[in-house]
C-alpha cells in the first residue's frame, strides 16, 4: 500500500496519464516515465544529418537555445538557420556534461536514452525526477510553448542516443 501511495504522490505532478493500476489513472494526474516501443537500433541515425535538423526545426530560435552567448537554460543547440554547421559545439554541450536542472543526470548519456535528461525534457516525464531537480524544479518540457514533438521526431533523438550518441 505504501509503495502505491509513494508512486501516486510522486506521480501527481505531471499531466501524463498513468498505468491502469494507479488510483488516479485516466484522470490525467499520474506521471510515469515514457517508454518507447520504437526499434532503436535501426535505421542508423546521424547526429549531423538527423538530430541537428530536429534541433534546427524546434529549438534554435533566438528566444530559446539558438544564441551561443546566452542560450536558454545554458544549452546551445545551434543557431537558427545554421543547419549542421554548429554540430561540433552542440555535440560537446550535449554529450557528457551534467544537466543544470538535474545534476545527477547527464544531458545525454551515450547508449542510454532513459538516463539522458534531454529525452525526459522531450518526453515530458520529468515529474518522475522532480524532487531531485535543482530547487525541486526541472522547469518546462521542451520544446517550450509549441507542444510536444511527435513521437517519431523524438525517436530520432532517442535512436541516436541508443546507438551510442556518436559525433557522426
N, C-alpha and C positions, 0 to 999 in steps of 0.2 A: 504494500500500500504506500509506504513512504517513497519508494522509487518512482511510482507513478505520480505521486504528488510533486516530487522534485522535478521530474520531466515536465509536468504540466506548468509549474511555476516558471521554469526556465523557458518553456515554450511560449508563454503568453505574450512575449514581447514583439513577435513578428506577425504579419498577416498571412503567412503561408499556411494552407490547410495541413493538418497533421494526419497521422495514420488513424485508422478507424478505431483503434483501441484506446486512444486518448479521450478523456471525458468530454472535451470541447471540440472534438473532430467535426469538421463540416461547418463550424461557426466562423472560420477564418481567423481564429485567435492562436492556433497552435503554430509552433515553429519547429521544423525538422530540417536536418541537413538535406540539401538537394542531392539526389543520387541519379547520375546519368546512366542511361541504358545504351548509349552510343558505343560503337566499336571504336576504341581509342587508338588502335594500332594501325588502322588503315583508313583513309589514304595517308601517305606520308605528308606531314604538314611542315611548311617552311615558315620561319619567323618573318623574314623579309617579304615573302610573296603572299602569305596567307594571314598572318597575325597583324602585321603592321597596317594592312588595309582595314581591318576591323577597328583598330585604334583610330585610324585616319577618318573613318566614317562616323565614329561615335564619341571620340574622347579628346580631340585635338583643337577644339575651338579656343580662342584666346581667353575665354572666361573659364576654361576648365584646365586641362592638362597640356595645353599647347604652347605655353610660354616657358622657354628654357630657364629664364632667370627666376621666375616665381610661379611655378605651376601649382594648381590646386592640390592640397594635401602633400605638397613637396614631391610629387611624382610627375615627371615629364614623360609624356607618351608620344611626342612628335609634334612638329609644327604643322599647323593647318595647311594642307596642300603640298606638303613636302614628300609625299609618297613614302618610299622606304629609305630616303637619304638620311634620316635621323636614326636608322635602325641600331647602329652601334651604341649610341648614347642611351637610347631607350632600353636596349638589352641589358646594359650594365646597371641601370637603375632598377630593373625588374628581378633579375636572377641572382639570388643570394642575399641581398640586404633584407633586414627585418622590416616589417611593416611599422610605420609610425603609429598606427592606431592599435595594433595588436602585436607588440614587440616580441612575443613568444612564437610568432609565425612569420616566416619569410614572405615577401611579396609573391615570389614564385619559388616553389621547391621542385627542382627537376625530377621528373618521373612520378610526381605525387600531386595531382590536382587538388585532392582533399586537404592537403597541408599547404595550400597556396592561397594566401589572403586575397589576391586578386580574383580568384574564382568565387570566393564567398561574397565578394562585393558584387560580382556579376550575377551570381545566383540568388542574391537577396536572402541569404540564410545566416547572416552574421549574428542574428539574435541568439544563436546557439553559443556564441563566444562572448556575448555582451559583458558579462561580469569580469572577463579577463582583459577587456579593452582599456586603453588609457582613459581615466576618468569614467570608467564603465560606459563608454560611448564609442561605438565603432562607426559613427557617423552614418551617412546615407548610402544606400545601394547605388551602384553605377550601371549605366550612365545616369547622371543626375537629371531629373526633370523630364526625361523623354520616355520613360517606361523601360521595362526590362527588354534586353536584346532577345531576339528569337533563340530558341534552344539550339537550332542548327548553327547560329553565329557563335553562341557561347561555346559550343562544342568544338569549334575551330581552335579556340584558345586552349580549351581543356585537352584536346588531342595533342597539340604542340607540347604542352606541359608533360602529358603522359608519355610522350615519345622522347623525353629527356630534356626538353626546353633548350635545344641546341641553337646556337647562333648561326643559323643557316638561311 
